[in-house]
């Protein structure tokens, strides 16, 4: 098939036995992206096929490089989310005195006596 090149790593122990002569397109979703140990690329965690697109060509899909860029963007913390987290931490720090006071006003376990049987 013109324009469809598959590069195989010669050092791989397991080589594919068969390749699809007519590639098909699937729509895939996952939980997030993950970088497996000892590799330099991101992979989709818990991938699931939503739909098989018989009306599209493999040329309509995103490239491996585009997928890696997408993973990088998804794993970055947005600035507004970081600001919101700082705001919540500031609010919670304002109530630390309540936590300290509730610890000192609670009866301790050793203050409770249990009668001997």
CNS distance restraints for C-alpha pairs under 8 A (distance, minus, plus):
assign (resid   1 and name CA) (resid  21 and name CA) 7.35 0.50 0.50
assign (resid   1 and name CA) (resid  22 and name CA) 7.60 0.50 0.50
assign (resid   8 and name CA) (resid  15 and name CA) 7.75 0.50 0.50
assign (resid  23 and name CA) (resid  58 and name CA) 6.72 0.50 0.50
assign (resid  24 and name CA) (resid  52 and name CA) 7.41 0.50 0.50
assign (resid  24 and name CA) (resid  53 and name CA) 7.13 0.50 0.50
assign (resid  24 and name CA) (resid  54 and name CA) 6.71 0.50 0.50
assign (resid  24 and name CA) (resid  56 and name CA) 7.99 0.50 0.50
assign (resid  24 and name CA) (resid  57 and name CA) 7.32 0.50 0.50
assign (resid  24 and name CA) (resid  58 and name CA) 6.82 0.50 0.50
assign (resid  25 and name CA) (resid  52 and name CA) 5.87 0.50 0.50
assign (resid  25 and name CA) (resid  53 and name CA) 5.23 0.50 0.50
assign (resid  25 and name CA) (resid  54 and name CA) 6.81 0.50 0.50
assign (resid  25 and name CA) (resid  56 and name CA) 6.75 0.50 0.50
assign (resid  25 and name CA) (resid  57 and name CA) 6.96 0.50 0.50
assign (resid  25 and name CA) (resid  58 and name CA) 6.19 0.50 0.50
assign (resid  25 and name CA) (resid  61 and name CA) 7.70 0.50 0.50
assign (resid  26 and name CA) (resid  49 and name CA) 6.41 0.50 0.50
assign (resid  26 and name CA) (resid  50 and name CA) 7.22 0.50 0.50
assign (resid  26 and name CA) (resid  51 and name CA) 5.59 0.50 0.50
assign (resid  26 and name CA) (resid  52 and name CA) 4.38 0.50 0.50
assign (resid  26 and name CA) (resid  53 and name CA) 5.75 0.50 0.50
assign (resid  27 and name CA) (resid  49 and name CA) 5.81 0.50 0.50
assign (resid  27 and name CA) (resid  50 and name CA) 5.38 0.50 0.50
assign (resid  27 and name CA) (resid  51 and name CA) 5.14 0.50 0.50
assign (resid  27 and name CA) (resid  52 and name CA) 6.39 0.50 0.50
assign (resid  27 and name CA) (resid  53 and name CA) 7.36 0.50 0.50
assign (resid  28 and name CA) (resid  47 and name CA) 6.37 0.50 0.50
assign (resid  28 and name CA) (resid  48 and name CA) 5.49 0.50 0.50
assign (resid  28 and name CA) (resid  49 and name CA) 4.55 0.50 0.50
assign (resid  28 and name CA) (resid  50 and name CA) 5.67 0.50 0.50
assign (resid  28 and name CA) (resid  51 and name CA) 7.47 0.50 0.50
assign (resid  29 and name CA) (resid  44 and name CA) 7.99 0.50 0.50
assign (resid  29 and name CA) (resid  47 and name CA) 5.62 0.50 0.50
assign (resid  29 and name CA) (resid  48 and name CA) 5.41 0.50 0.50
assign (resid  29 and name CA) (resid  49 and name CA) 6.62 0.50 0.50
assign (resid  29 and name CA) (resid  50 and name CA) 7.02 0.50 0.50
assign (resid  30 and name CA) (resid  44 and name CA) 5.86 0.50 0.50
assign (resid  30 and name CA) (resid  45 and name CA) 5.56 0.50 0.50
assign (resid  30 and name CA) (resid  46 and name CA) 5.24 0.50 0.50
assign (resid  30 and name CA) (resid  47 and name CA) 4.37 0.50 0.50
assign (resid  30 and name CA) (resid  48 and name CA) 6.09 0.50 0.50
assign (resid  31 and name CA) (resid  44 and name CA) 7.36 0.50 0.50
assign (resid  31 and name CA) (resid  45 and name CA) 5.51 0.50 0.50
assign (resid  31 and name CA) (resid  46 and name CA) 5.89 0.50 0.50
assign (resid  31 and name CA) (resid  47 and name CA) 7.26 0.50 0.50
assign (resid  32 and name CA) (resid  44 and name CA) 6.03 0.50 0.50
assign (resid  32 and name CA) (resid  45 and name CA) 5.40 0.50 0.50
assign (resid  32 and name CA) (resid  46 and name CA) 7.87 0.50 0.50
assign (resid  32 and name CA) (resid  74 and name CA) 7.95 0.50 0.50
assign (resid  33 and name CA) (resid  42 and name CA) 6.11 0.50 0.50
assign (resid  33 and name CA) (resid  43 and name CA) 5.51 0.50 0.50
assign (resid  33 and name CA) (resid  44 and name CA) 4.58 0.50 0.50
assign (resid  33 and name CA) (resid  45 and name CA) 5.42 0.50 0.50
assign (resid  33 and name CA) (resid  71 and name CA) 5.89 0.50 0.50
assign (resid  33 and name CA) (resid  74 and name CA) 7.80 0.50 0.50
assign (resid  33 and name CA) (resid  75 and name CA) 7.45 0.50 0.50
assign (resid  34 and name CA) (resid  42 and name CA) 5.40 0.50 0.50
assign (resid  34 and name CA) (resid  43 and name CA) 5.34 0.50 0.50
assign (resid  34 and name CA) (resid  44 and name CA) 6.26 0.50 0.50
assign (resid  34 and name CA) (resid  45 and name CA) 6.09 0.50 0.50
assign (resid  35 and name CA) (resid  39 and name CA) 7.11 0.50 0.50
assign (resid  35 and name CA) (resid  40 and name CA) 7.28 0.50 0.50
assign (resid  35 and name CA) (resid  41 and name CA) 5.99 0.50 0.50
assign (resid  35 and name CA) (resid  42 and name CA) 4.47 0.50 0.50
assign (resid  35 and name CA) (resid  43 and name CA) 6.06 0.50 0.50
assign (resid  36 and name CA) (resid  41 and name CA) 7.61 0.50 0.50
assign (resid  36 and name CA) (resid  42 and name CA) 7.11 0.50 0.50
assign (resid  36 and name CA) (resid  43 and name CA) 7.30 0.50 0.50
assign (resid  41 and name CA) (resid  68 and name CA) 6.88 0.50 0.50
assign (resid  42 and name CA) (resid  68 and name CA) 6.11 0.50 0.50
assign (resid  42 and name CA) (resid  71 and name CA) 6.57 0.50 0.50
assign (resid  56 and name CA) (resid  60 and name CA) 6.53 0.50 0.50
assign (resid  57 and name CA) (resid  61 and name CA) 7.57 0.50 0.50
assign (resid  62 and name CA) (resid  66 and name CA) 5.96 0.50 0.50
assign (resid  62 and name CA) (resid  67 and name CA) 6.68 0.50 0.50
assign (resid  63 and name CA) (resid  67 and name CA) 6.27 0.50 0.50
assign (resid  64 and name CA) (resid  68 and name CA) 6.28 0.50 0.50
assign (resid  65 and name CA) (resid  69 and name CA) 6.30 0.50 0.50
assign (resid  66 and name CA) (resid  70 and name CA) 6.14 0.50 0.50
assign (resid  67 and name CA) (resid  71 and name CA) 6.22 0.50 0.50
assign (resid  68 and name CA) (resid  72 and name CA) 6.23 0.50 0.50
assign (resid  69 and name CA) (resid  73 and name CA) 6.26 0.50 0.50
assign (resid  70 and name CA) (resid  74 and name CA) 6.18 0.50 0.50
assign (resid  71 and name CA) (resid  75 and name CA) 6.23 0.50 0.50
assign (resid  72 and name CA) (resid  76 and name CA) 6.40 0.50 0.50
assign (resid  77 and name CA) (resid  81 and name CA) 6.85 0.50 0.50
assign (resid  77 and name CA) (resid  82 and name CA) 6.79 0.50 0.50
assign (resid  78 and name CA) (resid  82 and name CA) 6.44 0.50 0.50
assign (resid  79 and name CA) (resid  83 and name CA) 6.31 0.50 0.50
assign (resid  80 and name CA) (resid  84 and name CA) 6.21 0.50 0.50
assign (resid  81 and name CA) (resid  85 and name CA) 6.22 0.50 0.50
assign (resid  82 and name CA) (resid  86 and name CA) 6.33 0.50 0.50
assign (resid  83 and name CA) (resid  87 and name CA) 6.20 0.50 0.50
assign (resid  84 and name CA) (resid  88 and name CA) 6.30 0.50 0.50
assign (resid  85 and name CA) (resid  89 and name CA) 6.21 0.50 0.50
assign (resid  86 and name CA) (resid  90 and name CA) 6.20 0.50 0.50
assign (resid  87 and name CA) (resid  91 and name CA) 6.35 0.50 0.50
assign (resid  88 and name CA) (resid  92 and name CA) 6.15 0.50 0.50
assign (resid  89 and name CA) (resid  93 and name CA) 6.13 0.50 0.50
assign (resid  90 and name CA) (resid  94 and name CA) 6.60 0.50 0.50
assign (resid  91 and name CA) (resid  95 and name CA) 7.29 0.50 0.50
assign (resid  92 and name CA) (resid  96 and name CA) 7.02 0.50 0.50
assign (resid  95 and name CA) (resid  99 and name CA) 7.05 0.50 0.50
assign (resid  96 and name CA) (resid 100 and name CA) 6.43 0.50 0.50
assign (resid  97 and name CA) (resid 101 and name CA) 6.06 0.50 0.50
assign (resid  98 and name CA) (resid 102 and name CA) 6.07 0.50 0.50
assign (resid  99 and name CA) (resid 103 and name CA) 6.36 0.50 0.50
assign (resid 100 and name CA) (resid 104 and name CA) 6.59 0.50 0.50
assign (resid 101 and name CA) (resid 105 and name CA) 6.24 0.50 0.50
assign (resid 102 and name CA) (resid 106 and name CA) 6.21 0.50 0.50
assign (resid 107 and name CA) (resid 111 and name CA) 6.75 0.50 0.50
assign (resid 108 and name CA) (resid 112 and name CA) 7.42 0.50 0.50
